[in-house]
């Protein structure tokens, strides 16, 4: 998987929990990448955009 063009951002909901942050790169065609900001070389998860969108919607639903 070529991640050289990935533009990483800290997930919105991760910012206030003592450094336990998730970073997301959703600018690559056909995939959304997710990694631990404290261990950027520890591995990256790849999701299909539809699967990632479904996950995010489910998390938001559980917050309310």
N, C-alpha and C positions, 0 to 999 in steps of 0.2 A: 504494500500500500504506500503510495507516494504522498507524504504529508508535507512536502516542502512549501506548498502554497497555502497551507492551512492558516487561517487567521483566528487565533485563539482569543476567547473572551471569558471572563469569569462569569459563571452563571449568576443571574440576578438574586436568587434565593440563597446563595452561598456566602454572601459578603459579611455576615455578622456572627459567624460561629467559630471564632478563634483560629482561623487559618485552615479549617477543614473545608476547602473550596473545590469545586468542580469547574473545570474549564471545558468550553464547548467550541468547536469549529464547525460552522454550518454553511461555509461558503464554497465547499467542494461539491461538484455535481454528483448526485446520486448517493451521498453519504453524509452523515453527521458524526463527527468524532467527539469523544468524551475522554477526559483524563483527569487524574488527581493533580491539583496544582502543587502539592507538596512533594510529589514524586513523578515528575514529568517524563522520566525515562522508564518508569515502572510498568508501562503498558498503556495501550489506547484501545478503547472500545469503539467499534464502528456500527452504526445503525442506519437502516434505510430511513429516508426522511419521513415517510408515513408512520413508521414504528416510533420514531423519536417524537413526532407530533402527538401521537396517541398517548405515549408515556407522559409527556408534559401536561396534556389535558387531564389525565387521570390524577396526577400529583396536584394540580390546581383544584380539582374537584374535591379532593380529600382535605385541602386546606380550609375549605369553607363549610 
